Amino acid sequence: MRIRALISKTISNITVFTDKIMVFLFPNTCPFCGKVSEAGICGACRAKLPYVRNPYCMRCGKPIRREEEEYCYDCSRHSHYYESGRAVWQHVSVVRPAIYQFKYHNRRIYGCAFAREMVRAYGRTIRKWQIAIIIPIPLSKSRRRKRGYNQAEILAKEIGRLMDIPVDTESLIRNKNTIPQKVMDARGRRKNLQHAFAWKGMKLQGVNVLLIDDIYTTGSTIDVAAKTVRLAGAEKVHFLTVSIGQGT
């Protein structure tokens, strides 16, 4: 047990040291153009980014084409375990490379800029949802070891710090190493995620929870995680992501 604790502490110290190096190498770097910007996202990039605007689905937050429709195609035909969710940008060509770098190429510093933008866009909404706890979508242990970090956890911790809301990174776990969702259709994603999550914490006792992830596509991952959190006692589950796919 002592050896395991020592290893865990060493890994934590290495992570903190690595984060400090990243801040030194990429100080306030705009995720979209790579230029140093005190604002995080530079003004030129901000002006051309595809922010999610009305009309959007009242359930999942996907942009939709017709204002007279309240829900996108998927949400009008399927129920969800989450109450509602929102995203900052549409997941299109100008956004994808920055998230890819953040997710797979150790650009953890981008998470701070993304999180600040998430709070800037939806801070009032988070307060309206009366969120008591923030939970990042977890990675499997093997994927976490390979990547070295969980991008959703970086976002959640920064949002929690900015909003002064507790963040729980331990209770929701991914208990199997699923196939990457991007290579599967909607049915395959749902089957792939069966029993993928488990709750190892205390009962949530009727509180409202905010799930955090980087991208919302079909919503399968968010929905299965929301179901797990609801079964743990959460009253309502909402989600927030950096980007989201297009609705119909």
Rosetta blueprint (number, residue, H / E / L):
1 M L
2 R H
3 I H
4 R H
5 A H
6 L H
7 I H
8 S H
9 K H
10 T H
11 I H
12 S H
13 N H
14 I H
15 T H
16 V H
17 F H
18 T H
19 D H
20 K H
21 I H
22 M H
23 V H
24 F H
25 L H
26 F L
27 P L
28 N L
29 T E
30 C L
31 P L
32 F L
33 C L
34 G L
35 K L
36 V E
37 S L
38 E L
39 A L
40 G L
41 I L
42 C L
43 G H
44 A H
45 C H
46 R H
47 A H
48 K H
49 L L
50 P L
51 Y E
52 V L
53 R L
54 N L
55 P L
56 Y E
57 C L
58 M L
59 R L
60 C L
61 G L
62 K L
63 P E
64 I L
65 R L
66 R L
67 E L
68 E L
69 E L
70 E L
71 Y L
72 C L
73 Y H
74 D H
75 C H
76 S H
77 R H
78 H L
79 S L
80 H L
81 Y L
82 Y L
83 E L
84 S E
85 G E
86 R E
87 A E
88 V E
89 W E
90 Q E
91 H L
92 V L
93 S L
94 V L
95 V L
96 R H
97 P H
98 A H
99 I H
100 Y H
101 Q H
102 F H
103 K H
104 Y H
105 H L
106 N L
107 R L
108 R L
109 I L
110 Y H
111 G H
112 C H
113 A H
114 F H
115 A H
116 R H
117 E H
118 M H
119 V H
120 R H
121 A H
122 Y H
123 G H
124 R H
125 T H
126 I H
127 R H
128 K H
129 W L
130 Q L
131 I L
132 A L
133 I E
134 I E
135 I E
136 P E
137 I L
138 P L
139 L L
140 S L
141 K H
142 S H
143 R H
144 R H
145 R H
146 K H
147 R H
148 G L
149 Y L
150 N L
151 Q H
152 A H
153 E H
154 I H
155 L H
156 A H
157 K H
158 E H
159 I H
160 G H
161 R H
162 L H
163 M H
164 D L
165 I L
166 P L
167 V E
168 D L
169 T L
170 E L
171 S L
172 L E
173 I E
174 R E
175 N L
176 K L
177 N L
178 T L
179 I L
180 P L
181 Q H
182 K H
183 V H
184 M L
185 D L
186 A H
187 R H
188 G H
189 R H
190 R H
191 K H
192 N H
193 L L
194 Q L
195 H L
196 A L
197 F E
198 A E
199 W E
200 K L
201 G L
202 M L
203 K L
204 L L
205 Q L
206 G L
207 V L
208 N E
209 V E
210 L E
211 L E
212 I E
213 D E
214 D E
215 I E
216 Y E
217 T L
218 T L
219 G L
220 S H
221 T H
222 I H
223 D H
224 V H
225 A H
226 A H
227 K H
228 T H
229 V H
230 R H
231 L H
232 A L
233 G L
234 A L
235 E L
236 K E
237 V E
238 H E
239 F E
240 L E
241 T E
242 V E
243 S E
244 I E
245 G L
246 Q L
247 G L
248 T L
